[in-house]
Amino acid sequence: MRFLKTCGLLVCATALFAQSVPQLLSTISGTTQFRESTLSPDGRWLAWTVSLRNKDNTASRDSEIWMLDLSKPGTAAKRLDGGKPHAEHSVSFSPDSKQIAFLSDVEKKGQLELFLAELPGGSPKRLTNLTGYLNAPRWSPDGQIIAILFTENAPREAGPLEPSTKDSGPVEEHTYEQRLSLVDPRSGQIKHITPADTYVYEYDWAPGSDRLAYTASKGNGDNNWWIAQLFTIAVPSGEIRPVHKPALQIANPRWSPDGKQIAFIGGIMSDEGSTGGDIYAVPASGGAAQDLTPERKSSPSWLQWMRSGQILFTETVDGGTALASLNPADRVSETLWKGDESLRAGEDVVSVSDDGKTLATVRSAWNMAPEVWAGPRGEWTQRTHANDALKPLWGKSEKLHWTSDGSQVEGWMLYPENYDPSKKYPMVVSVHGGPASAKRPSWPAGHFDMSVLSSQGYFVLFPNPRGSYGEGEAFTYANVKDFGYGDLRDITAGVDQAIASLPIDANRIGISGWSYGGYMTMWAGTQTQRFHAAVAGAGLSNWQSYYGENLIDQWMIPYFGASVYEDPGVYARSSPMTYIKNVKTPTLMLVGDGDAECPPPQSYEFWHALKTLGVKTQLVIYPGEGHAVRKPEHQKDILERTIAWFNENLR
């Protein structure tokens, strides 16, 4: 990696916390992560994918599938025998619960293929022989066909989080379309059914197996998710029918049990995969979409239309997660379960049996390491025990509420480990990415989770300012054409609340964040002097130059109202570079050299300005990394370097 303006910070961290930092790293890297949990339609079988570890205990991109027979209490889970370590995931059960389809690269490293296995205990057999990226297999309701998303000759895993392909020679936009394809489970014969110029994001089978609903757009898949539309395609004729062109973003299309409607989640969403909005239903033949959850003070994030006619859905609400049911006819909903934690079952948030009685998910909170849970809804039983020995190395958590500009805002506070109320402590504000996202309690993981600062003697405030999920669509929409203004007021009001109620030293406050959080970190230094140290990961310093540098500019139109070429003023108004001479805060910047979402020039621009203005700064570029930092040695460096920066500037 390349280090600019190095200053021996890792020595400072080691001297102050010689034991706790290595222990912290060991706890995080030693956490077993679950990629998915999936129930069979009859509720008998539970499958999950567990991520593997390298010999040095660092995270591997390999994984393995485990199976548990829930009909036989006390039976041990068994690993699906796939041979040597490899990537293995994306389980889909057949409708009769007698077979599973899944993806594996056991035969050629890095090339996923579709496999099939009989239950229980049948030997897997390969169905496909393709070159490219495969994703999201799903059986048709009649069990005759397996649908799958396939990107032929894809040079990398799909998604804008991955490192961008380096340009050389004449620059051209290379488009690799993810197509909806059908695989015959008997012969392995495959048929690509969506057009070669269209990128498909999500899909669902109609109950009669004669059609599929899907979201798609033409052109670059990484960039055009924000303008995707809803379509149906007939099987086997291939007739495509446009169903709905949304004003904003859509996700999670699901058919009604009678095949007459398609439900989806719609709203303003800043990132593919970070879903929140209202639940809508539209006639499958096309027509006006009806909002089934208008003015709901939460953000639905996943749904499944059940055979009973009820819609089961999860939602982000008040900084936590809830499971609810909705009657589409009268729009009456009922909360079935609510918790201050995070749920994730892979592609879905929960997996549910056909009768709706059994659910499975991966649960996680600050005091609960991730494990697979399954059982009656709201009465889950822990089914894995991979992380039972892990203990939190951070302090207690507390939900905070405060008022900003007349509206309620919520967030989370982590106390310092071994908290002593008679002492004064520093505090770091951690701003989540997005902005359409939310911080919910979860076991620390990944490359930039500031929960770990609690173990180093800091209060850590996680605000969910306007633009976040959890308070309804009006709240999520409230920072449109106002980036950095109302949301920063929400954050600083939370800081005021924390200082007034807890023993926090107002002269030792820091701020950090990744992506949108990195932008807010850079922006805060131009608007206020109350932060005395800053760490900006994958930040944005200049919206005007950013528009022409990033590879996902479609997300910006809903937030800024126009392109930078049509309304440069609205972009300049929210750009840290416009007010750069105000910055006095020591700022560390971190970014991957292949980041397509928040390209390195944005960090270079901010670093160069601070260096020229005599403000303490450092820039670190991580080679071979995209917007998500994957390599264990880089994740370790980010954590150590961040802790050291705050220790040096706030202690």
N, C-alpha and C positions, 0 to 999 in steps of 0.2 A: 504494500500500500504506500501511498504518498502522504507524507506529513508536512504541512506547511506551518512554519513558525512553532516548532516544538519547544517544550519548556520543562521536561522532566516531571510531568504531573503524576505519572504512575508511581514514582518513588514516594511522593507525598501521600498517596492513598495507602500504600503498603505500610508506611511508617505509622499512620494513624490507626489503621484497622488491619493489622497483620494477620489476625485470625478470621475475622468475620467476613472479609471480602472473599477469600478462597472458599469458605464455608457456604457463603451465599451463592457463588458460582456453581458449587457442587450441587446444591439443592435444586437450583433452576435447571441445570443441565441433566441432573439425575431424575427429573420428573418424567414419568412415562406419559406420552401423549396419545390420545385416541383420535383417529382421523374420522371415524364414523361409527354409528351403531344402527342396526337395521333389524326390524322384526319381520318374520314371515307373515303372510296374510292371515293364516289361521292362529297366529299368536304363539305357536309352539316353539319356533326356533328364533334364537337371538344371535346375530352375527355382529362382530365388531372388528375394526381394523386398528391395530396397535403399531405405532411407529417404532422402529428398531434403533439400536445405538451402535456406534462404532466401538472398536476395541478400546479407545481412549475415553469412552463414556460420552462422547459428543453425539449429537443428534444425527441420524442417518436419514436419507430420503427413501430408504427401503422400509417395508412394512409387511405385516402378515395378518391373515384373517383367522379369527377364532370363532368357534361355534358352541352354543350352549342349548341343550334341550330343556326348555322351561317346563315341560310336562312331567319331568322326572326330577323332583326336588332332591338335592344332594348330589346330583350327577356333575362331574367335573367338566369344564369346558375343554374342547379339543381343538388343536390347531389344524387348519386345512393344510394338508401335506403338499407343499409346493416345491420341496427340495431346497437348494441353496438359497441364501438370503437374496431377496429381490423385492421389487415394488409390487404390491398386491393389494387391491382395494376395490371400491365401487361395487358393492354387493347388491344384486337384485334377485329377489326370490320369484320363482314362477307362481302363477295364480293358485295352483294346487299345493303349493308349499313343498313340492317334492324335488325341486332342482334349484340351483343357484347359478346365476351368471355373474362373472366378475372380471376385472382387468388384471393382467399380470405381465411382467417383462421377464419371466423366468427363462424363456428360451433365447432372448436377445436383450442384453442389458440396455435399458433406455427406450426400448420399443414395446409399448403396451400392446397386448392382443386380448381378444375376448375369449374367455374360457367358460366351460360348462361343467358342473359336477352334480351327480345324483346324491340325494340325501336318504339315509345318513351314510357317510363314509365312502362315497364313490370317488374314483380317481378322476381328477380334472382332465378334460380334453380341450385342446385348442380348437376354436371355431374359425378364426380369421387369420389371414396372412397379409397384413397391410403395412404400409410405410407412411407414418404420420402420427398424429396425436388422436387418441380415442378417449371418450369421456361419457359419463352418465348413461350406462346401459339401463334399459327398462323394458320389462315384458309387456306384451299386449294383454289386455284382460282375458282374452280367450286362450292365451298360452301358445299361440301359433308363431309369433314373431317377436324378436328382440329389437327394439329401436336403440340407436346409439348415435352420439355426435362424433363426427370424424373430420379431421383436418388433414388433408393429404399433403405429404411432404413438408409438414410443419417443421421449421428449424428449431423450435423450442416449445416448451409447454405454453399453452394458451394463457392469455391474461396480461394486462398492463403492469402487474407487479413484478414480472420477470425481467431480467436484463434485456435491454433492447439490442437488436442486431446492429453491429457497427457498420456504418456506411464507408464505402471507398469507391473511387472513380465517380462516374456520373451518378448523381443521387436520384433514385427513383423510389416511389412508394410501392413496396411489395405487399400484395394482399393475399393472405391465405385464408380461405373461407371454411368455416366449420359447418359442415352439412349434416342434415338429418338423414340417417341411413337405416336400412332395415336388414337384419340378419336372420336367415332361416336357421333355427337351432338344430335342425336335423342334418342339413347339408353344409351349413356354413356359408352358403351363397349370400352375397351382400348386394344391395341395391341402394344407390344414392338417390333420394327422392326430391330434395329441395334444390333450387337452381344453383349453378356453379358460381354465380356472382353474388350470392346472399349468405350472410353469416348468421347462423342460428345460435341463440343463447340458451333458452330453456324450452321445454316442451312437456306435453302430457297427452296420454292416450285418451280418446273418447271411450265411454263405457262399452260401446258396441264393437270396438276394435277396428272400426271402419274409417276413422279419421284421427288426426293428431292436431292439437293446438300448439302453436309455437310463437315465440317472440324472435324477431329477426330484423336486420337492416342490410342494405347493400353496402359494399365497400369494406374498409378496414375494420375488423372485428373489435380490436382494442379501443378504437376511437368512437365507434358508432352505437354502442350500447345505449347511450343517452337519447337516441332518436329511434329506437327499435319500436316496431309496431306488432300487433297481434294478428296472426293468420291461422287458417286451418288448411290442412291438406288431406285429400281423400286417398284412401288405400283400397285398391291398387292403382286407380286411374291417374293419380298425381295431380288432380285438379286443385288449384290453390285459390282460396277465397280470402281477401282482406276482411278482417273483422272489426278492428279498432285502431285508429290512429290517435294516440294519447297526446294531450297537451304537454305532459311532463314525462316521467319515467314509469315503466311498468316492470313487474317481476312476479314470479311464482304463479303462472297460469294453471288453473285447475278446472276440470269439467264438473258440471253438476251430474248427479247420478242418473238423471233422465236424458242426458246428452243435449239438453236444450240451451244451456247457458255455460259461460266460462267465467270464472271468478279470477281476479288478480289483485295484486297490491299496487296502487298507483300513488304517485306523489313526487316531490322533489327529492332526488337522491343523488348524492355527489359521487358515489363509488359503486361500481358493479359488485354485487355480492353483499353490500351493506344495505339491507332492505328495510324500508319503513314507509308508512303512508296510511292511506285509508283502503278498505276492502271494497272493491267494485265488482259488479256482475254485468255482463253484456250478453245479448242473445248470440248464440253460436252462428247464426246466419248473418250477423251484423246488425248494427243499430246503436242507439245511445247507451252509454254505460251509466249504471245507477250506483251512486255512492251508498253503500250499506252501513257505513260507520261515520256519518257526517258529524263533525265537531267533537269527535271522541278525543278525550284528553290522554291519549296514549299513541303509540306507533306500532300497529300490527306489522309483524316481520315475517310471518310464514302462515300458510293456511292449507287445509285439506278439506275438500268437500266430502262429507261422509255419506254412507248409504242411507242413513236416517233422514237425510236432507239438511241436517245441521252442518254449519261450517265450523270446524275446529281450527283455532288459530292461536299463535303466540304473539305477544306484544311486549315492547319495551314501555315500562310505565314507572314513573317516580324513581328512576335510577335502578330498577330491578327488572324482573321478567315475570310475566303472567301467562297462564294458559286459560283460554276462554272458549265458549261456544256461542254461535250466532245463528238465530233463525232468520234466514234471508227474507221470508215473507213479511214479518212484522218488524224486523231489524232489532229485535230484543236480544240482548246478549247476557251471558252469565259467566262470571269469573269462577273457574274450576280450581285454580291453584295460583298462588303468588309467592315469590321468594326473592330475597336479595342475593341473587346469584346469576350465573350465566348458564344457558343450555345450548348444546350444539350436538347434532347427530350426523354431521357431515354436510351433504348437499341440503338436507332438511334440518330443521331445528329439533324436531322430534320425529320418531317413526311410530306409526300406529297400526294396529291390526285392523282387519276389515270390519270387525264388529265394533270397533272403537273402544273396546274395554281395556286393552293393554297398550301401554306406550313404553318407548325406550328413548333414552337420551344420554348425553354425557353432561354431568353436572360439575360445576366448579364455582368456588368462591374464594375469598382471601384466606379463609380458615378451612377450606376443603379442596384438596388436590383433585384433579380430574379423575373421575371413575365412571364406568357405565352403570346406569340404573335402569331397571325395567319393572313393570307391574301395572296394576290398576292406576288410572290417572290420578295424580296427586298422592298416591300411596306406593311410590316406587321402592324397590328393594335394591340395595347395592349388589351388583353382579360381578364386579371385578375388584381386586384388592392390590393392584400394582403399586399404588402410592401410599398405602396405609402407614408405612414407616416414616413418611415425611412430616415434619412439623414446621409450622410457619416461623420464619425468622424475622417477621415484621410485627408491628403492634396492632392494637385493636382498631376496628373500623367504626365509623359513625356517619350516619346520613345527616346532611345539613340542608336547611332551606333558608332562603333569604329573598328579599324583594329588590328588584331592579327595574327602574322605569315603570313602577306600578304593577309589574308581573312577578309571579313566583318563579324562582330558579332553584334548582336542586343540584347537589353534588355530594361527593364522598370525601371524608377526611380519614386518613390513616395516621394513627398516633405513632410517636417514636417507640421503638422496642424498649422495654424497661422504663416506661414513662414515669417521671417524677414530677408531680404538679408544682413542686416548689422551685423548679428550674425553668429558665427561659430557653426556648429552642428555635433554631432556624426552620424555615418552611420553604418548600418548593411547590409551585403550582404546575400541575401537569395537564396540558390541554390535549384532548383526544384529536385524532385525525378526522377527516370528513370534508366539510363540517357535519354532514348528515350522518351522524353516528351518536353513540352515547357511551359513557364509561359506566359499566356495571361491574359489581364485584366478581373477580375471577382470580384464580391462582396465577401468579406472575409467570409469564412465558414470553417467548419472542425476544426481539433484540432491543426493545426500548420501552420497558415497563417500569415506570418510576416508583412502583410499589416498593421496590427494593431499597429505596432511600430511607424508608422507615427503619430498616435495620441499622442504618448508619447514624441514627440520632436526629432525624428530620420529621417534622410534620409534613404530610404530602396531601395537598388539596387537589381533587379531581372534579372540576366544575363541568356542568353540562349547560353551557350558555345557549342563548337563542341560536337557532340553526341546528340544534341537537334533536335527537329522537327522545320521546318519552312524555311530551306534553301536548301532543296533537299537531296537526298539519300547520296551523297558523303560527305556532311557535317555531317549527322547523323552517318555515318560509320567511321568518322575520329578519334574516340577515341578507336577503336578496337586495342587491344594489347598495349594500351597506356593510360590506366586509370590513371588520376591524373596529367598528364604531360601537354599535349596540352590544355586540358580543364581548368586546373588551370591557364595557361598562358593567356587564353582568359578572365578568370574572373579577374585576377589582372590587365590586360590591361584595362578592364572596370572600375576598381577602380581608376586607374591612370586618365582615362578620366573624371570621376566624380569629383575627387579632383581638377583637372585643371580648371574645368568649374563652379564649385559650391562652396559655403562657407562651406566646410567640413573639419573638424579637422582630419588631417592625423594620429594623435596620439590617436584617439578614433574611431577605425574601428573594427566592429565585424563581425562574420560570423555564419551562421546557415543553417540547412537543415534537411530533413527527408529522410531516405532510402539512395538513391544515394547521396542526399544532405547531409545526416548525414555522409556518407563516406567522401565526399569532405571536410566537416568541420573538421573531424579528420585528414585527409590527409594534409590540408592546414597548420595546426600547426606544421607538421614535415618538411615543405618545406620553410616556410617564417615566419618572426617575425612581419609582418605588422598588423596581427590581434590581438587585445588586449582582446577579449572575444569571446567565442564560445559556441554554444548550438547545440549538435549533437543528433538528434532524430533518433532512430532505425539505428544507424550507423554500419559501417563495419571497423574493425581495423586490420584484418589479413585474407587476401584472402585464405591463405593456410588452416587455421583451419576452416574458414567459409565454405569451400567447403564440409567438412564432417559434418557440424552442421546444415546447412539449408535444407529445404525440397523441394527446387525448383532448384536443381543444373543444370538442363538442359539449363537454360538461359545463363550460363556462357561460354559454349563451343563456341558459335559464337563470343563472345567478347574477349576471351583469346586464342582461336585457338586450345586448347586441354584441357584435364582434368588436374587437379593438379597433378595427379599421373604420367602423361606423360611429363609435362613441369612445374615443380614446380617453376622454375626461373621466368617465366613471371608473376606468381602470387606474388612472393616475391617482385619483382621490384615495384609493385604498392601497397604494404601493408604498412599502417602507422606504424605497429609494427617494420618494418625493420629499420625505422629511428626515433624510439620513443624518443631517448635521445635528439633530437632536440627541443622537445615541451617545450614551456614556457607559452603558452596561457591558462588562466583560462577556464576550459571546464566543462560545465554541460551536462550530458547525460540522455536521457529519452527513455524508451522502454517498450513495453508490455511483460508480462511474458509468453504469448503464441504466440509470434511472430515467425512464421515459415519462413518468408522471410529473416529477419535480427535478428537472435536469440539473446537473452540477453547475452550469453557468450561473444559475440563480444564487447558489452559495458563493461562487467565486466573486460575483458582483458585490455581494454584501461584505464579504471578507476583505476585498480590495478597498472598499470605501472605509471600513473601520480601520484598517491598517494605515491608510493615508491620513485619516483624521486622528491617529494616535490613540485609538481605543484598543484595549487589550483584546486579542482575538486569536483564534486558531481554526484552521480548516483541515479536515481529514477526509480523504477520498478513498473509498474501498473498491478495489478492482474486482471485476466480474460480478458485481452486485446490481440488482435493480432497485425498485422502490421498496421491496421487501428484502432485507438482508438475510441470507440463508447460511453462509459459511460460519461454522462454530467459532473459528478463530476471530472472525470479525465481530460476531455477537459479543464475544468475551471482551474484545478491545473496546467496543462501544460502552459496555457496562462499566468497565474499569475507568475509562477515560471520563465518562460522565460523572461518576462518583468523585473522582479526583478534582474535576473542575469546580464542582460545588464545594468540596472541602476547602480548596485553596481560596475561594472567593467569598465564602459565607461563614467561615469559622474565624 
